[in-house]
């Protein structure tokens, strides 16, 4: 091989090695975004909500409330145009309904501000804050440990299993066992007191399904493992539904 050919080969290999980590980083970044339960537009909208709720509304400052209309309109438009990450796909209906209500309250707020109607404007500001909080609750997991379990399950169910990547499935199952241990030790918030018995029963079923899935891994049989994943996924959905 000539010196020129060797040089060309070296440059080609250097390019491959240099670009592979970047691709992996981009892929990892996309996966992290898809499994995040955060919507940046809603988080940013909190800036104007904070001004309303902690300064303008308690001080009954009509001038400030009126001056905030452009920020409110911009924030509501951003929230309305936001895409939910993949892991929150089951919340799309509740999210869309909440966004519609937020838009309606924002229009009510703008009309009251334009008419310089003090009490209707204060009432609209209170409703805007309440609807913002309602959207936050749509995204917020009722139990952190359940949310952590779901983050691992999402990757297993929507990526590892469809790709028939047994190695990745095994790694995810190990993580699920760890998350299940944390979930078994979790305490329900007081507001779910009346759902405790249903939650405990559904959690026990999920724990059993995770154990059964783990037991199938030594078989290396794709069909058996997929069936166990489907069963475990259904048990997760049943548990999550208890806390809706």
N, C-alpha and C positions, 0 to 999 in steps of 0.2 A: 504494500500500500504506500502511495506517495506521501510526501510531507503535506501537500495541499489537501489530499483526501483525509489524512489523519486530523488535520486542523479543522476541516469541515465537520468531521464526525464529532470531534470534541465540542465544537460550538453547538451542534445539534443536541448533544446530551446535556450540555450546560443549560440550554433553553428549556429542555424537558424538566430537569430537576428544579430549575428556578420557578417555573410556572406551576408545578404540581402543588406545592404548599399553599400558593395563593388560591388555587381552585378549591382546595380542601377548606381553606379559611372561609371562602365565600359560601361554600355549601353549608359549613357549620353555622355561619351567620344566618343564612336563610332558615335553617332548621330551628335555630334558637328563636327567631322572630315568629315562626309558625307555632311554636309551643309556648309562647309567652301569652299571659292572660291580660296584658296591658294594651290599651288603645291610646297612643300618644296624644291624639286630638282631644280626647276627653280629659286627659291629665293637664294639657295646656289650658283647657277651658276653665280649670279650677282657679287660674290667676284672676279672671274677672269675677268669678263667683265669690272668691275670697274678698275682693273689694266691696262687692255688694253686701255680703252677709256680715262682714266684720266691721265695716265702716259706714257705708251709705245707709243701709237699712236701719241699724240701731240708732243712728243719729237723725233718722228721718230727713236725710239730705236729698231733697228732690232734685236740686241742681246736679249733684254728683250722679244720682241714678239716671238722670236724663243724658248726661254727658257720656255715660257708659254704653249707650245704645249701639254705636258702631262696633265696639269691642264684642258686645253680645252677639250681634248679627254675624260677625266674622267667626266667632267661636262656634256658634250653632251650625253655621255652614260647614265648618271643618269637621265637626262631629258627624253631621249628616252624610258627609262624603267619605267618612272613614270606613275602611274594610276591616272586618273582624279577622283576627288570626285563625288559622285552621282549627286549632284546638277548641275554639269557642263556636264551632259551626252549629252545635245544637242550641245555641242561645240566639241565633239570628232572628227568630220570630219575636222573642221578647225584646231584643235590642231595637228592631225596626219599629215596634210599637212604642217603645220609650222615646225614640228619636222623634217620632211624629208628635208626641205629646210635648216634647221640648220645643219643637218648632212652633206649635200652637201657642204655648205660653210666651215665647219670645215675641210673637206678633201682638199678643195681648199687652205685653210690657211696652212695646214700641208705641202702640196706640195710646196707652195711658200717659206715656211720657210726652207725646206730641200734644195731647190735650191738657197737659199740666195738671192732671187730676192726682192729687197727693195720695189719698187713701187707695184708690185703684192701683196706683203705681207701686205703693208699698205692698199691697196684696199680691201683685204680679211678681214682684221681686222675691217674695216669700215662696211663691209657687215655683219660680224658676230654680231657686235653690233646692226645693224639695224634689223637683224632677231631675235635677243634676244628680242628687243623691240616689234617686231611684235607678238611674243608669249605672252608677257606680256599683250598686248592689247586684245588677244583672251580671256584671263581670266578676264580682268578688266571689270566690269560693266560700261556701258556708263553713268549711273546715280545711285548714291548711294541709293537713296530712292527706286528705282526700284529693286535693288539688295536686300535691306532689306525686301521688300514685297515678293520677290521670296523665300527668306529663310524660311518664315513662310508658304507660299503656298506649298513649297516642302514637308514639314512635314505633312501638312494637306492632300495633294493629294496622297502621297506615303505611308503614315503610318496610320494616324488617320482614314481616310475614308475607306480604305480596311479592317481595323480592326473593323469597325462598332462601334467605340468608340464615342458615341454621346457626352459624357462629354468632351472628348479631342477635338472633332470637334468644339464644342461651344467655348472652350477656344481659339482655333486657329482663329476662325471667329472674336472673339473680338480683337485679335492681328492684324488681317488683317484690321479691321476698323481703328485702330490706324495708321498702316503703310500706309493705303490709304489716310488718312488725311495729312500725311507728304508728300506723293507722289503728292497730289493735290497742295501742296504749293511749290513744287520743281521747280527750274528754269533750263531750258535746257542749257547745255554748248553752247557757241557761234558756235561751229563747226556743230551744228544741226539746225542752224537758218532756213535753207530751209525746214526742216521737222517739223517745229512748228505746222502748221495747222493740219497735219496728226497725230502728237503726241497728240495734245489737243483733237482731236476727239476720238482717241483710248482710251485716259485716261478717258474721260467722259463715254465711254461705260463700261470700267472696273469699274469705281466708281459705276455706276448703277448696275452692276452685283454683286458687293460686297454688296450693299444695299439689292438687291433682295435675296441674299443668307442669309443675316441676318434675313430677314422677314420670311424665311422658318423654322428657328430654333425652333420657338414655336410650330410647327406642330409635332415635334418629329417623323416625318415620314422619314424613312431612304431613301426610293426611291425618294421622293421629294427633300430632302437635297442633295443627290448625284447628281441629275440632275442639281441643282443650282450650285454645286461645279464644275461640268464639264463645264457648261456655263461660269462661272467666270474664270476657267482655260484657256478656249479658248480665252477669252477677254484679259487675261494677255499675252498669246502668241502673239496675234495680236499687242499689244502695244510694246512688246519687239522686234518684227520684224521691227517695224518702225525705231528703232535705230540701226539696223544691218548695 
